Structures are given as structure tokens and as C-alpha cells.
């Protein structure tokens, strides 16, 4: 029997300057540390600089350990390179999912043809925590193009869900995860309505890049806001009152201690110190961009 979840909070994505790049940060904030197992969400829409070649723009090589940084790409593209030899470009509609594991260096640059594509990159980067037992696994990188992403379409044909990970009904996303996670990219036309089943033991939120949704049992939510749901039902139902793009994430909470510092997310302060030492010693690899 379907029971819609109630709304726990509405979170606004305030703008921040991150090293010269304007981003909206939904969490962590002073109000909300995380939505376990999701520990950070950034939404960025930036113009690629014209005074730099694309291979010198974007985010330079940097390390990660202990979680999965995931990029959902909405405009332009992202050129990913890492210290494990992965080198790929994913364009709008695709996803780059990297399990950082024991440590990896990577860069995120605009593709060489970014200006032919309009010169704008828009993406959401979401950090998905890794269970403690897998934090020191070998790193993995999963590129997923829009063409290879399965879709679920609402009965009225007006709402489309791209299934990146997890499943809805019999449709499964191709990207594997260490713990149960559903990752759905939502495109809803004005007037479109859908009821999405959610596992009762999952935490869940939806972030609106733009547009407006009327969430059943709550009311209107505008773009640049996220809705965090209570764990009191098995479905989320909404009607799009404007054309809307959104990211819906659900995940089984890990219920583990989180200690983070910069690009490292571990379970204790000593593990963070070890990560910093390993990075300084070059144990996370070296990335020489071509």
C-alpha cells in the first residue's frame, strides 16, 4: 500500500565562492551536516574561460579517499583524468561516478569542444559516503553516457527518470554501489505527475535545479531548493507546476561516524592523518595530464 512521505525540511542552495568558482551548496551547512549516506552536494553552472585553453581550466589534479565523488552533468561536459589511467569525456545527460577508495588523484576539466557546445558547464557533484569496510578498496571509475542510461517514464509521459544507480520497478541503473543507493535524474514537463516508490529504510531528498514542483502533502517547492523527506512512507508524489530538472537520491543510511577533512572522508581522526600523510608521500598516485 502506497504511503507518501512527509517533508522534513526544505533546504535552499546558497551561493558560495569555491576557489573562484560560484557554486550552490545544499549541504553540509550549519543546519544540516549530511543526509546519510550523502555528505555533500554542490550545484555549479559556470562559463568556461576564453583566456585559457580548456585543458588548463576547470579543476586541477587533486586527491580523494574514502567516498565516491559523483558528477551529474547537465550542460557541456567534463573531461575526467585520474592517476589510475582513466581518461574520458562525458557530455550533458551523463554521469561520472568514481569510487575513490584507498586514494586517487583526478582532474575535472572542460572538454576541448566546450565552446562549440555553448561554453557553459552545469553539473551537480554529490559525495556518496563509502562504508568503512570498503574505504580502502582499490579505486574505480564508472563513466556513463546519456545514451547508456536507462529511463523510466511516468504514465502520463510527462516525467522522465534517468536511472543512474539502483532501480525503479524492473529498470536498474548500470552503476554499482557499495551500499543500497538510488540515483534518479528527473526531467518533468509542466503538468507532469508521478509517484515514485522509495524503500522505507532509505533516507531521501530531491534537489530542483530549476522549475517548480508541488509535493503531495506539502506544497510548492522552487528551483535551487532541496526537499529532505521524513522516513515515514514508501513513496514520493509530485506534480510539476513548471518545467523542472531535479536530482532525486535515496540511500540506506550507513550509521557510521564521519570524519572529513578537505578531500578525505573517513571514520576517525587518525585515518584522516594517515590519508594526509599518504597523499604527501605520493601513495595516491601521480596524475600527469596529457
C-alpha positions in Angstrom: 0.0 0.0 0.0 1.4 3.4 -1.0 2.1 5.9 1.7 3.6 9.3 0.7 6.5 10.6 2.8 6.1 13.9 4.6 8.6 16.7 4.3 11.3 17.1 7.0 12.9 20.3 5.7 13.3 22.5 2.6 17.0 23.5 2.1 18.0 26.5 0.0 21.2 26.3 -2.0 23.1 29.5 -1.1 25.8 30.6 -3.4 29.5 30.3 -2.3 32.8 31.1 -3.9 34.9 28.0 -4.2 38.3 29.0 -5.4 36.9 31.4 -7.9 34.1 29.1 -9.0 30.5 30.1 -7.9 28.6 27.0 -6.5 25.4 26.4 -4.6 26.0 24.2 -1.5 22.9 22.4 -0.2 24.8 20.5 2.5 26.8 20.4 4.7 25.6 23.6 6.3 25.2 24.8 9.9 21.6 23.5 9.7 22.4 20.1 8.2 25.6 18.1 8.3 24.6 15.3 6.0 21.8 13.1 4.7 23.4 9.8 5.4 25.0 8.3 3.2 25.1 11.6 1.2 27.7 14.0 2.7 28.0 17.0 0.2 26.0 18.5 -2.7 27.3 21.2 -4.9 25.4 22.7 -7.9 27.6 24.7 -10.4 26.8 26.5 -13.6 29.9 28.2 -14.9 31.2 29.7 -18.2 34.4 28.1 -19.5 37.0 30.9 -19.6 38.1 32.1 -23.1 41.5 33.2 -21.9 42.6 29.7 -21.1 42.7 26.5 -23.2 40.1 24.0 -21.8 42.8 21.6 -20.6 44.0 24.4 -18.2 40.6 25.4 -17.0 38.3 23.6 -14.5 39.5 21.7 -11.5 43.2 20.8 -11.4 44.5 17.4 -10.1 43.6 16.8 -6.5 43.2 13.7 -4.3 40.3 11.9 -2.7 39.9 9.0 -0.3 37.0 7.2 1.4 33.9 8.1 -0.6 32.5 8.4 -4.2 32.5 11.8 -5.8 29.8 11.7 -8.4 29.2 14.3 -11.2 25.8 14.5 -12.8 26.3 16.6 -16.0 23.5 18.8 -17.3 25.2 21.2 -19.7 28.5 21.0 -21.6 30.7 18.1 -20.5 33.5 17.1 -18.1 36.9 15.7 -19.1 38.0 13.3 -16.4 41.6 12.1 -15.9 42.9 10.1 -13.0 46.1 8.5 -11.6 44.7 5.1 -12.5 44.9 5.8 -16.2 41.3 6.6 -16.8 40.7 9.4 -19.4 37.2 10.1 -20.6 34.8 12.9 -21.6 31.2 12.6 -20.5 28.7 15.1 -22.0 25.4 16.5 -20.9 23.0 13.9 -19.7 25.7 11.6 -18.5 27.3 10.8 -15.2 30.8 10.3 -13.9 30.9 8.0 -10.8 34.3 7.5 -9.1 34.9 5.3 -6.0 38.0 7.0 -4.5 38.7 4.0 -2.3 42.2 4.0 -0.8 43.1 7.1 -2.7 43.2 8.6 -6.2 44.2 11.8 -8.0 41.9 13.2 -10.6 41.2 16.3 -12.5 37.9 17.7 -13.9 38.3 19.9 -16.9 36.0 21.3 -19.6 36.2 19.2 -22.8 38.2 20.6 -25.8 34.9 21.4 -27.6 33.3 23.2 -24.7 33.0 26.5 -26.7 31.3 24.7 -29.6 28.8 23.4 -27.1 27.9 26.8 -25.8 30.7 27.4 -23.4 28.8 26.5 -20.2 29.3 23.6 -17.8 26.4 22.8 -15.5 26.7 19.9 -13.1 25.9 18.6 -9.6 28.6 17.0 -7.6 27.4 14.7 -4.9 29.6 12.9 -2.4 28.4 9.5 -1.5 29.9 8.0 1.6 31.6 4.6 1.4 31.0 2.0 4.2 34.1 1.7 6.5 34.7 -1.9 5.3 35.3 -0.6 1.7 37.1 2.7 2.3 40.5 1.2 1.5 39.3 -0.8 -1.6 41.0 -0.2 -5.0 39.7 2.9 -6.7 37.2 2.5 -9.6 35.8 4.9 -12.2 32.5 4.4 -14.0 31.7 6.7 -16.9 28.0 6.7 -18.1 26.8 8.4 -21.2 23.2 9.7 -21.6 22.6 7.1 -24.3 23.6 4.2 -22.0 21.4 5.5 -19.1 18.1 3.6 -18.8 14.9 5.6 -18.4 11.6 5.3 -16.5 8.7 7.3 -17.9 5.5 8.3 -16.0 2.1 7.1 -17.0 1.3 10.5 -18.5 4.6 10.6 -20.4 5.5 13.9 -18.9 8.1 12.9 -16.3 11.3 11.0 -17.2 13.7 9.5 -14.7 17.2 8.5 -15.8 18.2 5.6 -13.6 21.9 6.0 -12.9 22.1 3.6 -9.9 19.7 1.5 -8.0 16.3 0.7 -9.6 12.7 1.6 -10.1 10.4 -1.3 -10.9 12.3 -3.6 -13.2 14.6 -0.9 -14.5 18.1 -0.9 -13.0 20.8 1.6 -13.3 24.2 0.4 -14.6 26.5 1.9 -11.9 27.2 -0.4 -8.9 27.3 1.0 -5.4 28.8 -0.2 -2.1 25.5 0.3 -0.2 21.9 0.5 -1.4 21.5 3.8 -3.3 19.1 5.1 -5.9 20.2 7.9 -8.2 17.5 9.3 -10.5 17.9 12.4 -12.7 14.4 13.8 -13.2 13.0 15.8 -16.1 9.4 16.9 -15.7 7.3 18.9 -18.1 4.7 21.3 -16.7 1.6 19.4 -15.6 3.5 16.1 -15.4 2.7 13.9 -12.4 4.5 10.9 -10.9 4.5 8.7 -7.8 8.0 7.2 -7.2 8.4 4.2 -4.9 11.1 4.6 -2.2 12.5 1.9 0.1 11.1 2.5 3.6 14.6 2.3 5.2 16.2 4.8 2.8 16.9 8.4 3.5 15.7 10.6 0.6 15.9 14.0 -0.9 15.2 15.8 -4.2 17.0 18.9 -5.4 15.5 21.2 -8.0 17.9 22.7 -10.4 15.1 24.9 -11.7 11.4 24.9 -12.2 8.8 24.2 -9.5 7.1 21.1 -8.1 4.0 20.6 -6.0 4.9 17.9 -3.5 2.0 15.8 -2.3 1.0 16.7 1.2 3.3 19.7 1.4 3.0 22.3 -1.3 5.2 24.2 -3.8 9.0 24.0 -3.9 11.0 26.2 -6.2 14.3 25.7 -8.1 17.6 25.8 -6.1 15.8 24.2 -3.2 16.1 20.6 -1.9 13.4 18.7 -0.1 14.5 16.3 2.7 11.9 13.7 3.4 11.0 12.0 6.6 11.3 8.2 6.8 7.6 7.7 7.2 6.4 6.3 3.9 7.3 4.3 0.8 6.6 6.8 -2.0 7.2 10.4 -3.1 4.5 12.0 -5.3 4.6 15.4 -7.1 3.2 17.4 -9.9 5.4 19.7 -12.0 3.9 23.2 -12.0 6.7 24.4 -14.3 9.2 22.6 -16.5 11.7 21.2 -13.9 15.0 19.4 -13.7 15.9 17.7 -10.5 18.0 15.1 -8.8 16.3 12.5 -6.6 18.6 10.5 -4.3 17.7 7.8 -1.8 20.1 5.6 0.2 20.2 3.2 3.1 22.0 5.1 6.0 25.4 3.7 7.0 25.0 4.9 10.6 28.8 5.3 10.9 31.0 8.0 12.3 32.0 10.5 9.7 35.3 12.4 10.0 36.1 14.6 7.0 38.9 17.0 6.1 39.1 18.6 2.7 39.0 15.8 0.1 39.1 12.9 2.6 36.2 11.3 4.3 37.0 8.6 6.9 35.8 7.2 10.2 38.4 8.6 12.7 40.8 11.5 13.1 43.8 9.0 12.9 42.5 7.8 9.5 42.4 11.4 8.3 46.0 11.9 9.4 47.0 8.8 7.6 45.3 9.9 4.5 47.1 13.3 4.6 50.4 11.5 5.1 49.8 9.0 2.3 48.9 11.8 -0.1 52.0 13.8 0.8 54.1 10.6 0.2 52.6 10.1 -3.2 50.7 6.9 -2.3 47.6 8.1 -4.0 49.3 8.2 -7.3 50.5 10.9 -9.7 48.4 12.4 -12.4 50.3 13.9 -15.4 47.8 15.4 -17.7 48.4 15.0 -21.5 
